[in-house]
Amino acid sequence: MDRRDFLKAGAAGAVGMTFGSQLLFGKSTIIGANDKVVLALIGCGGRGLSCITNCCKINENVVIKTVCDVNRTKLARAAAAVEKEFGYRPGTTEDMRTIFDDKDVDAVWIATPEHWHCLAAIRACQAGKDAYVEKNLSVNIFESRKLAEAAAKYNRVVQAGLQNRSASQGYSAREYIQSGKLGKIVTVKTYFMLGGGKFNEAPTKPVPAWLDWEKWLGPAPLRPFSPSIVDENGRGGWQKYWAYSGGLLDDEASHTLDFTRMVLGDPGHPQSVYAWGGNHTFGGTSEVPEAQSVVYDFGDYVLTADGGPSYKYMQKAGQDIRNDAKRFPNWRNYSARVEIYGSEGLMYLGRHGGGWQVIGSGDKIVAEDGAIFPDNAHQKNFIECIRSRKTPNGNIEECHKSATLVNLGNIACRVGNKQLLFDGKTEKFLNSKQANALAKGTYRKGYEIPEKV
Ligand SMILES: NC(=O)c1ccc[n+]([C@@H]2O[C@H](COP(=O)([O-])OP(=O)(O)OC[C@H]3O[C@@H](n4cnc5c(N)ncnc54)[C@H](O)[C@@H]3O)[C@@H](O)[C@H]2O)c1
């Protein structure tokens, strides 16, 4: 079936359509450039829909067969948006298992809230699908370790949605550091200084008709619905809850911490973590801290992550910087900056295409490299790897270690702002049973992640 036939067949909107692609996509074999790659979207919020649509625009022969959401409003809107953009209507489902059972689908795009990421991705691997999985990969350490095991066991291409892994400036910064020009790394500071406001959970209500609340909760404990958690049209406040996310450290620092690890040559786990956090700015009922500071001890150097709300003077990079490889952020008020202090210079590093600059003695810029926002590059890399079966840039083993930095910082806060000693080999804490319980998490019956994937 060629692209024109696909468009005609897709107009029928049937989930059960069969494709000649079944034969072509031998699941672990190389797929030719002219053969179609068939995707399905799980989680049709702003991020998932915009990324999968863009991916189909910038890559040849990539199509969306099915969209899946438990929010019926967003599901209908996603199907209509795909039809408007590409001229065919994808199938729709509220149950991701329909997609895993569909032999035509080569890869799934997982853009649910975080508590579903690993479970959905592991099930995808078990069903023989490749997967793009949004950040933060996991809500605990155990589940992204299991995802890395599943990707290896089933020989799947799993791309973490940490797009800076495809940023050109990350590679040039790593080369600069490895050449020795920055000298010995002494300390590394990362920031996630963003706006924010008071969060108070609204009173619980009956589950609205547009939502399958039980499936939205999935592995998380059952609880009554509150409109503060899930919004019919927007994101809602689920990132304020430990059961579904990990707050700003998860949302923002996941990127800077991962990018920093990559630039530093992907070190292993830190040997300890200390974290402080609290709701001292606005108050309210947010479970995740508004402000947080984390210190990771890597033996030779210390890595810190500092962030929180209300710093109105701190900003993300604007579109001008994201799209222009010759422009750099104003480092002083750049909310997502990384500072790598070497004995010979200080490297400022930006995500969102912010590039990097090295400051030497006398406040002189001694080296720099610009870049553009890496979403396109990351999406292209995913499709190339589905075709070639190479390991994608968002390599799941390394991205699990990056996600672990987020989980370590959050667990250290949750046990009462403590220093925790961590054994990188076993991925267990050496001085806290409570921390080890949080590192494993709990799963509702029917939604467990197995020890053996
Ligand atoms: N890489 C990046 O730069 C980047 C940027 C933004 C968001 N994200 C990540 O992308 C993910 C989605 O973010 P968003 O802003 O679109 O959130 P969102 O809440 O708007 O969308 C998530 C969607 O998943 C759906 N969902 C929940 N459970 C489901 C299930 N069991 N089956 C199918 N669908 C289900 C929800 O109903 C919702 O429509 C998050 O993990 C977020 O952290 C990444």
The ligand as a Gaussian input file, in Angstrom:
#p B3LYP/6-31G(d) Opt

LIG

0 1
 N       10.170000      17.203000      25.994000
 C        9.607000      18.371000      26.265000
 O       10.183000      19.433000      26.045000
 C        8.215000      18.381000      26.819000
 C        7.436000      19.545000      26.746000
 C        6.149000      19.505000      27.275000
 C        5.657000      18.344000      27.873000
 N        6.444000      17.243000      27.949000
 C        5.930000      15.992000      28.567000
 O        4.948000      15.454000      27.711000
 C        3.940000      14.779000      28.466000
 C        2.579000      15.352000      28.110000
 O        2.536000      16.727000      28.420000
 P        1.264000      17.615000      28.045000
 O        1.599000      19.006000      28.361000
 O        0.822000      17.295000      26.676000
 O        0.220000      17.077000      29.151000
 P       -1.370000      16.889000      29.054000
 O       -1.859000      16.586000      30.419000
 O       -1.954000      18.051000      28.341000
 O       -1.521000      15.620000      28.101000
 C       -1.411000      14.309000      28.557000
 C       -2.535000      13.516000      27.911000
 O       -2.405000      12.142000      28.267000
 C       -3.718000      11.636000      28.437000
 N       -3.719000      10.390000      29.184000
 C       -3.651000      10.172000      30.525000
 N       -3.728000       8.867000      30.791000
 C       -3.873000       8.227000      29.606000
 C       -4.011000       6.871000      29.225000
 N       -4.041000       5.892000      30.134000
 N       -4.145000       6.575000      27.916000
 C       -4.130000       7.549000      26.976000
 N       -4.007000       8.860000      27.277000
 C       -3.872000       9.190000      28.575000
 C       -4.426000      12.772000      29.148000
 O       -5.829000      12.628000      29.113000
 C       -3.912000      13.975000      28.387000
 O       -4.708000      14.293000      27.275000
 C        4.326000      14.985000      29.931000
 O        5.018000      13.846000      30.373000
 C        5.245000      16.179000      29.910000
 O        6.166000      16.202000      30.973000
 C        7.692000      17.235000      27.414000

